[in-house]
C-alpha cells in the first residue's frame, strides 16, 4: 500500500500527558480542597478546645455521613450537566416509609428495603421527566422536591415514629472498635469505591464525562445519553433513600420533615469539591473532601461557640469563592500573559502552562465560545 | 516584511506585523503579518493550522496577541474584547453566523445598540427603516420582521453584513463564508462584497476554494505553519504557485482514486422516510465502492445519513448492514454492526472539544478497551497513540484538548475515532469541508485505500470535483428524494447538476 496515512509512522511521538504525574495528582482543585481540609483540622486541633477529641470526630462523621452518601451519585449527575434537587425530600419520604411500614408490623429490614425501592422509583420519575419528556432537571427536581416532601409529610402528619430496634440503631452509630469512626462510614467507603470505579474506570463513566462536555458529540459517538441519565437519577434516588434510613436510625425518629434543606449542603459539597456546575469536569474525591471540609469547619466553629448563622455565612462565602476562583485565575493569567507578551515581545512558546489552569482555560474558552459562536 | 501593495496605493486600514499567539505549549500563530487596504478584497489562504483563524480572532479582539504590532487606521491598537474592535469599525462574519434565532432580523441588526426614544423606549420604526434601507442598498430580499430562526445560512450572513454596515465597519472579515453556500448564494454574496469594496471598505476573505479567490479578490496572502509566507497581487500569481506556497511542496493528483474490486452489498437502505425531510430513499453500497450522495445544500443528504446511522429517528423504511437489519434510532447498535458516521460538524458532532485527544479517539471503542471491568488511561493512551501517529495529528501530548487543535487536526482525530471502530461501512459527511489542500488529498487517498480494503463508503459532498473524482457511483438528492443514480461514466457535471435541481426521477 502506497499510502502514507495508513502506515504507522514513527515521525511523531506523543507524551501521554502535558504535565508530570505529581503535578496532575497534586496541583488540582480537588487537592486544594483536601489541603484546605487538612489545614482546617490542623488549625482547629490547636486553636479550638476539645476539637482534637474522639467524640468530636465521631459526631463529625455522623453529621456528614448522609451528605457524603448523597454527594456520591450527585457528583455523577452534575458531571452530566444535570442536577437532582429532590434528594432531601427523598430522604424524608424514605424515612417516613420506613417508619410507617415498620410500625405496621413489617420486619425492619423489609420496611427499609421497600423504602429503598421507593427511592429508586422516585429517581426513575425524575429521570423519566428529564430524559423522555425532555424537561430541564432543575425544574423537574424542584417540582419533585415539593412533591416528595408533600407525600412524606402527608403520610405521617406532624407526628414522629420513634420506636426503632436498638440492634439496627447500633449498627449504624456504633464505633468501629478501636477507632472514633462510626460504622456508617464503612458503607460510605464501600459506595465511594463503587461510584469512583463507575465514574473514573468504566466505559459508562467515560460516557458521563462526554455527555457533560458535549451532549451532541456524545450522542453521535454512540453514548446512550438518555439511558445514562436515567440510570444516574435512579442511583441518586436510591442512595438518597438509603441516607433516609440512616437518618431515621441515627436520630431514632421518622419524620416527614427530616433532612429538610439537605440538598443544598450536598450540592455545596459537590461544587466546593471542584465539580463544574456546567458539567463535564470533576473527580469523586473532590466532593468527598468538600463534604468533610464543610463538616469540619462547622464542627470547629460550633465548638468555638460561633452561632449557626455565622457558620452558614462562612460556608456560603467559601462556596462562592470556590466557584468563582477558576474564572478569576484564568482572567489573571490572561492579563499576565498579555503584559509579558508586550514587554518581552518574543517567544511566547516558553510561557509555562501553569497547573490547574489548563482547566481554567477551558472554562474561559467555553464562556467566550458561548458569546461568539453560538 | 509585507510585500508592496498590489492594487491601491491608499494608506492601509489595518496592519499586523509579526503577531504571535500561543495557548500553553501549543503555538497557534508564530508570526502573522497582514496589510489590508481600503477598497480592496484581500484573500487569506493557508492549510488548516496555518494560523488564519487565530489571526482573525486577534483582529476581532477575541484573542490577545502575545507579541507583534497591530495598527488600525494608522494607530497602534490593542483590542481587549470583541466589543472594542466592533466599536472601532471591524466586523467579523463567521462561517456560522451568531444571530439570536428568536429575535427578528431587525432586532438582530441592532442588538445591543437599539435607538431609543424618550424614557428609554426602543425606536422600532427607526430601526426598521434603516434595515429596509440597508437591504435595499445590498440588494437583499429578506423580511426584516421575521425571526432569524429558519433563515438559510446565506441569508443569516447577509443579516450579519447588514449589521456590519449599520455600524459603518471599515474592515470586514469573512471567515470561510462560502463553505455552506450554494452556487447562487455565493454569487449573491460576492456581489455584496464587491459593492462594499467599491464603497472603499477593506475586506478580508478566507477561503479554501481557489476559483473563489481568483474570482473575487485582488490581493492574496499565504500563511503556513503559523507564519506569513507571501503577499501578491492576484494578477501576478497562479493556483499552482499558491498551492506550492501553502503546502511547501508540490501536491500531485488531488483525487487519487483507484478502482477496487466490488463485493457484496454491505449497506442497504430501503424506503427510508422521515416526513417532511426525505421520502422513500432507497440505495445500496457494496464493499469496495465509494458512492457519493450529491445535491444542493439543504436537499436532505445529511439527514438521510444521520437517520441511517440512528442519530435521528425515521418514520418508515429499513437500514440493513451486512445483511442484518438495524434497530432505528440507536447509534450504538449501528456501531456494533460495523457502521460508522463521520459527521458534518466536527466541532459540535464529531469531537468533544473539552476532552483530550486520547479520550476523543477512544470514546467509540471504550467498551473494547475495558479489561475485567476496568478502563484505564493507560489502555486509552496506548490505543490513541497509535492512531494519532498514523494520522500525524499535530499535538504535543495525548491529553491536549481537542478544542485547541486546528480544524484539520480535529478532523484527523474524528476520522481516527471512527476508523478505530473497524467499520465495514463508513459514511462520511463533507469529509474535506474547511480543510486545506494537503490534508484534503490525504483524506481522499485514505478513502480510496479504505475502499480498496473492502469497506463500503458513502460520501456526502457539496464539491462537485470531489464527487466526480472520488465516486464509483453518484446518487443525486433533490428535495429529500433520490433523483438520479449515475455510474462513474454517466456522472458529468451537467448530469449531476440537472438531477440536483429537477424533480424528475432519472433512475429508480
Boltz contact constraints between the chains, C-beta under 6 A:
constraints:
  - contact:
      token1: [A, 3]
      token2: [B, 445]
      max_distance: 6.0
  - contact:
      token1: [A, 3]
      token2: [B, 449]
      max_distance: 6.0
  - contact:
      token1: [A, 5]
      token2: [B, 442]
      max_distance: 6.0
  - contact:
      token1: [A, 5]
      token2: [B, 446]
      max_distance: 6.0
  - contact:
      token1: [A, 6]
      token2: [B, 449]
      max_distance: 6.0
  - contact:
      token1: [A, 8]
      token2: [B, 389]
      max_distance: 6.0
  - contact:
      token1: [A, 8]
      token2: [B, 390]
      max_distance: 6.0
  - contact:
      token1: [A, 12]
      token2: [B, 389]
      max_distance: 6.0
  - contact:
      token1: [A, 12]
      token2: [B, 392]
      max_distance: 6.0
  - contact:
      token1: [A, 14]
      token2: [B, 385]
      max_distance: 6.0
  - contact:
      token1: [A, 14]
      token2: [B, 388]
      max_distance: 6.0
  - contact:
      token1: [A, 14]
      token2: [B, 397]
      max_distance: 6.0
  - contact:
      token1: [A, 14]
      token2: [B, 398]
      max_distance: 6.0
  - contact:
      token1: [A, 15]
      token2: [B, 397]
      max_distance: 6.0
  - contact:
      token1: [A, 16]
      token2: [B, 381]
      max_distance: 6.0
  - contact:
      token1: [A, 16]
      token2: [B, 398]
      max_distance: 6.0
  - contact:
      token1: [A, 17]
      token2: [B, 397]
      max_distance: 6.0
  - contact:
      token1: [A, 17]
      token2: [B, 399]
      max_distance: 6.0
  - contact:
      token1: [A, 18]
      token2: [B, 397]
      max_distance: 6.0
  - contact:
      token1: [A, 18]
      token2: [B, 399]
      max_distance: 6.0
  - contact:
      token1: [A, 201]
      token2: [B, 374]
      max_distance: 6.0
  - contact:
      token1: [A, 201]
      token2: [B, 375]
      max_distance: 6.0
  - contact:
      token1: [A, 202]
      token2: [B, 375]
      max_distance: 6.0
  - contact:
      token1: [A, 203]
      token2: [B, 366]
      max_distance: 6.0
  - contact:
      token1: [A, 203]
      token2: [B, 367]
      max_distance: 6.0
  - contact:
      token1: [A, 203]
      token2: [B, 370]
      max_distance: 6.0
  - contact:
      token1: [A, 203]
      token2: [B, 375]
      max_distance: 6.0
  - contact:
      token1: [A, 206]
      token2: [B, 366]
      max_distance: 6.0
  - contact:
      token1: [A, 210]
      token2: [B, 352]
      max_distance: 6.0
  - contact:
      token1: [A, 210]
      token2: [B, 363]
      max_distance: 6.0
  - contact:
      token1: [A, 213]
      token2: [B, 352]
      max_distance: 6.0
  - contact:
      token1: [A, 213]
      token2: [B, 354]
      max_distance: 6.0
  - contact:
      token1: [A, 213]
      token2: [B, 355]
      max_distance: 6.0
  - contact:
      token1: [A, 214]
      token2: [B, 352]
      max_distance: 6.0
  - contact:
      token1: [A, 216]
      token2: [B, 348]
      max_distance: 6.0
  - contact:
      token1: [A, 216]
      token2: [B, 349]
      max_distance: 6.0
  - contact:
      token1: [A, 217]
      token2: [B, 349]
      max_distance: 6.0
  - contact:
      token1: [A, 217]
      token2: [B, 352]
      max_distance: 6.0
  - contact:
      token1: [A, 220]
      token2: [B, 311]
      max_distance: 6.0
  - contact:
      token1: [A, 220]
      token2: [B, 343]
      max_distance: 6.0
  - contact:
      token1: [A, 220]
      token2: [B, 349]
      max_distance: 6.0
  - contact:
      token1: [A, 221]
      token2: [B, 363]
      max_distance: 6.0
  - contact:
      token1: [A, 221]
      token2: [B, 364]
      max_distance: 6.0
  - contact:
      token1: [A, 222]
      token2: [B, 331]
      max_distance: 6.0
  - contact:
      token1: [A, 222]
      token2: [B, 332]
      max_distance: 6.0
  - contact:
      token1: [A, 222]
      token2: [B, 335]
      max_distance: 6.0
  - contact:
      token1: [A, 224]
      token2: [B, 332]
      max_distance: 6.0
  - contact:
      token1: [A, 280]
      token2: [B, 354]
      max_distance: 6.0
  - contact:
      token1: [A, 338]
      token2: [B, 64]
      max_distance: 6.0
  - contact:
      token1: [A, 341]
      token2: [B, 66]
      max_distance: 6.0
  - contact:
      token1: [A, 341]
      token2: [B, 67]
      max_distance: 6.0
  - contact:
      token1: [A, 345]
      token2: [B, 67]
      max_distance: 6.0
  - contact:
      token1: [A, 346]
      token2: [B, 67]
      max_distance: 6.0
  - contact:
      token1: [A, 348]
      token2: [B, 20]
      max_distance: 6.0
  - contact:
      token1: [A, 348]
      token2: [B, 22]
      max_distance: 6.0
  - contact:
      token1: [A, 348]
      token2: [B, 66]
      max_distance: 6.0
  - contact:
      token1: [A, 348]
      token2: [B, 67]
      max_distance: 6.0
  - contact:
      token1: [A, 349]
      token2: [B, 22]
      max_distance: 6.0
  - contact:
      token1: [A, 349]
      token2: [B, 27]
      max_distance: 6.0
  - contact:
      token1: [A, 353]
      token2: [B, 24]
      max_distance: 6.0
  - contact:
      token1: [A, 353]
      token2: [B, 25]
      max_distance: 6.0
  - contact:
      token1: [A, 362]
      token2: [B, 354]
      max_distance: 6.0
